[in-house]
Amino acid sequence: MRITDRSHLEPLLAPLATRPEAPPLDELADFAWLDEEMMKIGSLQHGEMDWAGAEARAARLLAEAGKDLRVLGHLLHCLQHDASPRRFTLSLELLAGSLAAWWESAAPYAGPRGARARPKLFAQFTQRAVKLAGGLRFTQAAQHDEALTALAALHDAAAARELPLGALEELQRELQRLAPGQSADQGEAAKPAGAGTAAPAAAPPPAAPEARLEAGNERGNRQALLAMADFLNDQVPDEALGYRLRRHAVWGSIQSLPAARDDGRTELAPIAADRAADYREALARGGDAALWRRIETSLALSPYWLEGHRLSAGLAERLGHPRCAEAIRDEAARFVARLLGLEALRFNDGSPFVDDDTRRWLQPAAAPAMAGGGAGGDPWQAGLEEARERLAEGDLAAALAGLDQGLAAAQAPRDAAYWRLASADLLHEAGLAALASQHYRAVQQSIAGIGLEAWEPALLARLEEALQ
C-alpha cells in the first residue's frame, strides 16, 4: 500500500477492538521484518532498502494489529524520504491525527509510565522531518499551502499536549523558504566564474507570494498573509507594514478569549521555556537580524506569547528600526485592548499571558487614548476622554450621547467598532458591568467575519503599492 491520499490515513488512525488473545505487536513477523529493514538506513545496505515493503507493512500493522509509536516513526520516515510534497503533508497529518487519536495509549510508551519517553520520541520524529524537508520542491502554491496548514494543525495538537515545539518552528521556516517561486539554492554562496567563463546573469528579484484569500479558509488565509509578511520583511526590513500584517495574520481570527478556569489558567501551553531563555540570552548579547526572524517565527506559532512581541520590538529598536518597533507595540496593545480580560489569563503552567515587564511596555502604546485627543490621536480616543470628563460630572447620558455621535459619523467598520468599544469601556468605568459586557459582546459579534479588505483598506492599498 502506497499512501497518497488522506483517505489512506483513516484506517491507520481508527481505533482497534481489544483482542486479549492477540500476541503483542512486537512479536509479529511483520514487525520483526520492518524493524530489521529500517536498520539498513544509513548503513552499507542503505541502497538495498525496500521502502515500498516497509511502508506496506507499517501501514498494515497500524491498521490491523495495533498502535505502536515505533511503527508510526517508521511509517513517517517512509512517507517523507522520497521528497514528495503531497506525501510529506500526509505525514504531518498522520502525526497530528495520532496525537489526537491514540498517542498516549500506544505501545510501548502507553499511559503515565511513558510520559517522559513520548516527548523525546516526538522530538526525534520532528527533527528528522526538518532534515528531510530540505529535499522538497513545491511547484504549486496549493501544495505549499496544504503543507503549511498541516504543520499548523500539528503544532496546535503538539502544544495542547506540551510536546517540544522547537523542531516544528524550524520546519515552518524551512517550508516558508521552499515556497514556490523561491530559489532552492537561496542563501548559498555564489561560485566565482572561471577563466573564459561568462559570469552568470544577475538573479531576478524573488517573486512575491500569491495573496490568495478564500472565504472560510481561515488557516489558508493565515498562511498566505504570513508568507506575504515574510516577503515584505525580507525586501524592506525597515518598513513597518510587514510586521503589522504578520500580527493581523496571527490575531485577526481570534475573536474571543480562550477557555479558562476561575483562576485564569487556560489549557494552552506556553512557548518552550528553553527557547524563550535562548532568546533572552541572545538579546542580552546584542542580537542580530537572524535572531529577529527566529523570534518572529515563534510568535506566529504562539499567538498568546506577548513577551515575544516585546522582545521583537526591543531588538527592532536596537537594529535601528524604531518605526517597526512602534508598530509591533501598537499592534500588541490593540490586541490586548480588543480582548478584554486577556491580561488576567495564564498558560497551563501558571505563567501569565502578559508578564509585568510586558504590561509596562504596552502602556506607552495606550498613552494616546488616556491623553485625550492629542495631535495624531484617533477620534474615538478623544471622544472617550471627553465622555470620561462628563461622567466625572455625573452626566452619563451626555457622555454616551457624545460617543453615539461619533459612531454615527463613522465611515468604516473599524472606526465603528472602536466607537462601540469606547462606549462599552465607559459603561464599565461607570460601574455598569453587566451592561458593559453586553456591549463588548455586541462589538465582538459585529466584527466577526469582517475581512481584511473592509477592516483595514489602507493596509491592502499599501500592499498593492509596495508590490507594483
N, C-alpha and C positions, 0 to 999 in steps of 0.2 A: 504494500500500500504506500503510495507516494502522496503526501499531504499537500494539496494545492488549493483547498477551498475551506472556508470557515466551517462548513457543514461537517468536514472531516474531523473537526475537533470535538464535536458533540459527544460521540461515544467515549472519548478519552476523558472527558470531564464528568460524565454521568456517573452517579453512584452505583456501586455493585452490591447485589444482595449478599449478605453474610452466609458463608458456607463453612460450617465448622469442620467438615471432613476434608476440605481442600488443603493441600500442602502449602507451606509458606512459599511466597513468590520466589524467593532466592534459592529455592530447591528445585525449581523448574528448569528443564533443559534449555528453553528459550532464554532464560535469564543468564544461565552459565555461558551460553554461546555469545550473547550480547556483551556480557562483561569482558569476555576474552577478546572479542573482536575490537572493542573500543580501546583496549590496551595497546593496539597497534599504532594508535595515533601518536606521532612524534617519534616512533621507533624506526628501526631499519625496515620494518614491514609496513610502513605507512602506505606505500604505494599499492599494497595488496588489500587495503581496507575495503570491505564490502558495505558501502554506505547504504545502498538500497536495502540490503538484507537487514542491516542494523535498524533502519527506520521501520521496516515492516514488523520486526519482532518487538521493538519497543512499543509501537502503537498497539499491537495485539496484546501485549502484557497489560498495558494500562486499561484497555477496553474490556478485556475478558478475565484477567487473572487477579488484578489488584492494583492499588495505588501505591507507588513507591517513588520516593524522591530521586533515587539513583537512576531509575529508568527514565524519569522525567528529564533529568540532566542529559542523559544520552540522547533522548529524542530532540531536545532543544538544540544540541550540537549538530545533529543530522539536518535539522531544518535550516541552520544558519551557515553551514560550512560551504554551500555552493553559491553563496553571494546572490541569491535570488531575492529581489526586493519584496515580492509577494510572500515568499516562504519565511523570510525574516520577520515580516509583520505578523504572520501567523504564529511564529514562535513567541512573540511578545504577547499576543492574545492568549496563547496556551498557558504561558506562565501566569498571567493575570487571572485567567479562569481557574487555574489550580489553586491560587491563593484564596479565591472565594469559595471553591467547592470542597477541597479536601487537603489542603496544605498541612494543617495542624494534626490531621489524623492519619497521614500517610506513613508507611514504613520507610526507613527503620527508625525515624525520629518522631514517633507519634506522641501526642499528649505532653504533659509537663516535663517529662524526662528528656524530651527533645528540644526544649525551649532554647537551650544555648547553641545547639548544633544547627538548627534551621536557619538562623540569620547568617551564619558562616557559609552555609551551602548556597543561600540566596546570593550572597556577595560573589561567590565563585561563578554562579550562573551569569550574573550581570557583568562581571568583569570580562568574562570570555566573550559575551555579546559585544562589548565595546571593541575588542580586538578584531572580531570577525566582521563588524560593521564597516571597517575600513575598505573591504573589498566590494562593497555595494556600489552600484551605478544606477541612479534613478533617472530614467528617461522621460517620465511623465509626472506632471505636478500632482495628479490624483494619487499615484503610487506613494509619492513622498508624503502627502497629506495623511494617507492611511497609516503610514509608519509612525508619524508624529502623534496621531490620535491614539494609536495603540500604546505608544510609550506613555502618553499622559494618563491613560487608564491604568496602566501597570504601576505608574508612580503613585497614583491615588490609592490603589489597593495595597501597595507596599507600605506607604505612610500610615495607613489605617492599622497596620499590624506591627508598626515600629520596626520595620526591617531597614537595613542600611540602604541609603539613597545615593551615596556618592557616585557609584558607577552609573546609575541612571542619569544623573546630571551630566556626566561625561558623555554618555550615549546621546543625550539630546544635543549637545554641542557638535558631536560627530555627525549626526543626521542633518543638522542645520547646515553644516559645512558641505554636505553632499547634495544639497538642493539642486534640482535641475537648472542648468544654465551656468553653474559654477564649475570651475576647472577642478578636476580631481587632483591636479598637481599644485593647487594653490598653496602658497607658502613655501614651496621648495626653492632652494637657491638655483638661480639660473646658471647654466653652464656657459663658460666663455667660448666664443666661436674660434675654431682653429684656423690656422693659416690657410688662405684661399677659400675659406668657407664664408658664405654670406651670413651676416648677422641676422638673427631671427627678427621678424617684424614685431613691433610693439604689440603686446597683448591688448585686445579690446577691453574697455571697462566692463566690469561684471554687470550682467543683466539684472534688472530689477525683478524681484519675485512677483508672481501674479497675485494681485489682491482680489481674489475671487471669494466674495462673501455670499453665503446662501442662507436664506431664511430657515430657521430651525436647526441649522447645523452649527451648534454652539462651539463644539470642540474644533471643527474645521475652521470656523471664522477666527477663533482664538489663535490657532497656529498660523493662519495667513497674516494676521496682524502682527504676531511676534516676528515672523520672517521679514515683514516689511520694516519693522522697527530695527531689527538687526542690520538690515541693508542700509538704512538711513544712518545708524550709529557708526557703521564702518566707513561710509562715504563722507559724512560730515560729523565727526565726533564732537565738535564743539557746538552743534545745533541741538537745542533742547527738544525739538519736535519728536525725535525718535524715542526719547525717554518718556515723554508724555504718552505717546502711542503705545509703548510697551505696557505701561500701567493701565491704560484703558483695556488692553487685551486681557490682562490678568484679572482686573477688578470689575470690568464692565458688566459681566454676567452675574456678579454677586449682588443680590437684591435684598438679602435678609441675613440676620446673624446665624451662625451655626448653632445647632442644638447644644445646650449646656445645662449642667446641674445647678442647684441653688447657689453653690459656692463659686460659680463661674467657670468651672472646669469643663472642657469640651472633650470629645473623643479624638481630636486632631493631634497628630504627632508633630513636635517641633522639628526644625531642621536638625540634622545630626550635630550633636554637641562638639565633636572633634572638628567638624567642618567649620562651624561658627568660630571656634577657637583659632583655627588656622587663619581665618580671615582677619580676626582681630590682631593676631601676632604679625601677620604680613603688613597690615596697616600701620602697626607700631614701628615697623622697619622702613616705612615710606610708601610702599605700594607703587604699582605701575598700571598701564593700560590693560595688560593681560589679567591682572587681578580684578580690575573693574569689570571686565567682561565675565569673569567667573562669578562674581557677586551678582551681576545682573541675571545670569542664567539661573542661579539658585533662587532668585526672587520669583522668577516665572514658575518655579515648581513649588514654592512655599508662599502662597499669597498672603498669609497672615503673619509672616515673619517681618514685622515692621522695623525691627532693629536693622535688618539688612538694608532697608532704604536709607536709614540714617548713615550707615557705613558707606553706601554707594555715594550719597551726596557729599560726605566728607572727603572721599577720595576724589570726586569730581572737582571739588574746590581746590584740593592740593595739586591736581594735574592742570590747573589753570582754566577750568570750565565753570565759572560761577553761575552762568545762566542755566546750565544743566543741573547744577546743584540746587538752585532755587526751584526749578521745575519739578525735580524729584520731591522736594519737601512740600511744594504746593499740592501736588497730586496726592501724596500720602495724607496730608491734612484734610483734603476734600473727602478722601475715602473714609477716614475715621469720623469726620463730621456727618457723613451720609448715613453711616450705620450706628445710630445712637446706641450706646452701651458696649461698643466693641472694646473700649479701653478696659472694661472690667473683666473681660474673658481671659481664660488661661488655656494652655495646651494640656494634654493629658498627663504630663509630668509635673504640672503645677506652675510652670514658668509662664509669665504674663505675655499676652499678645503685644502689649505696649509697655516696655520697661520704663523706669523713671527717667533715664537719660533720653530715651526716645520721646517721651511725653514732653520734656522740656524743649527738645529740638523742634517738635511740632508747633509749639506755642508761637514763635515768631511768624510762622506762616498764617496763623489765625489772627495775628495782631490787627490787620486792617479791619476785620469785622468788629473788633472791640474799640477801634479808634474813632469810628463814627464818621463815615463819609469823607475821609481824606482823599486827596487827589489820587486818581487812578483806582479808587476802590469800586467794588461792584455796587450797583444801585440798591440792591436788597440789603446789603450790609449797612449802608447809610440809613435805609428805611427802618431796619431793625433797631439801630441805635436811637433814632427819633422816637420809635414806638416805646423803647425802654424808658425814655425820659417821660413820656406821657403816662406810662404805667406807674412810674415813681410818684407822679402827681395824683394817682388814684383814678385815672380815666382810662380803664381798659378798653372801653368801647371805641374811644377816639384812636387809641393805639392800634387796634385791629383794623379800624377803618382806613388808616394810612397805609397799612400793608395791603389791604384789599385793593386800594387804588393802584399800587404798584403792580399787583397781579393782573389787574385789568389792562394795564399798559404793556404787559409782557408780549414780546413778539415771537419767542421761540420756546419749545418745550423745556429746554434747560433753564431759561430765565423764570418760566412759570413755576418749575419745580423748586427753585431756590426761594422764590417769594412765598410759596406754600410752606417750605421748611422754616422760613423765618417766622411765620405765624405760629407754627407748632412750637418753635423754641420759646416764643413769647408766652404762649399758654402754659408751657412747662414752668417758666420762671414765675408766672403768676400763681402757681400752686395748683393749677387745674390739670393734674397728672393724667386722669382718665381721658379728658377731652384732648389733651396733647397727644396721647397715644393713638387716638382715633385719627388725628391729623397726620401723624407720622406714617400710619398705615396707609392712609389715603395717598400720601405722596409716593410711598413705595409702589402702590398699585398703579399710580398714574404713569410712572416711568418704566414699569415692567414692559419689556418688548420694544421699547423705543430703540431704533437702530442708531448707529454712529452718525449716519448721514443727517438725521434730524436733530440729534443731540448736540453735535459739535460740527456744524457745516464748515466752519472756518478751518478746522483741522484737516478735513479732506481737501479743501481748496489749497491749503499749504502743501499737502502731499502731491497733488497734481502739478502744482507749480514747480516743486522740487524735482519732479521726475521728467519734466519737459526738456 
